[in-house]
Amino acid sequence: MAYTHYTEIPADVAERAARVRLVVFDVDGTLTDGRLWYGEDGRETKVFHVHDGLGLKALERNGVKVAIITARISHPVSLRAEELGIAHVYQGQKDKRACLTGLLDALGLAPEQSAFVGDDLPDLPAMGLAGLAVATANAHPWVAERAHWRTRLIGGYGAAREVADMILAAQGKAEAERDRWL
C-alpha cells in the first residue's frame, strides 16, 4: 500500500478494505454534518461536501459499488444521489441491516465484501453485518467503539472521501486514481 497518507492503516483493516465491493453510507452525520436545516417554507436543505462526491465517483470508477441507506426520507438526498449517479438509494429504512442484507443478495455479494459507514445507533445493526464497519470522527461513542476503523474527518466534511481513499489504497488503486488527474 504505497499511498503514504494511509500507511498507518492497521493490517486487519486493510485486509477488510481489500475485499470490499460495496460501500454503503448513512446520510445524516456521515455524508452531512448531521444538522437538519429547514427553511421558512418547511423545506429541508442539506449540505454535501464536494470532496465526498469525488470520492464516491472514484469508488464506482474503480469497480466498487456505492449505496445509500438512510432512515429519513429527503428530497436533497435524492438530488445528490442522482447527480453522483448512485443507483442504490434506500430512504425511509428503519431496519438498515435488513436493507443491506437485501442489497447484498440482489448484488450477489457476501457481507464481508461490504463496508458500512455510519455515525449513530441506527447504523449499528448494518455495521455489525458488514465486513468493514467504519465510524465517522463525529460518531457516537457506542458506534465508534464497534467500528473496525474511524475516520479523522467528521461527516459532511470529507469523511466519505477519506473512506473512499482508504479503500482504494487497500486495493492498490489509489495511485492510478490520482494519476488519472495528472
Buried (B, 14 or more C-beta within 10 A) or exposed (E): BEBEEBEEBEEEBBEBBBBBBBBBBBBBBBBBBBEEEEEEEEEBEBEBBEBBBBBBBBBBEBEBBBBBBBBBEBEBBBEBBEEBEBEBBBBEBEBBBBBBBEBBEEBEBEBBBBBBBBBBEBBBBBBEBBBBBBBBBBBBEEBBEBBBBBBEBBBBBBBBBBBBBBBBBBBEBBEEBEEEEE
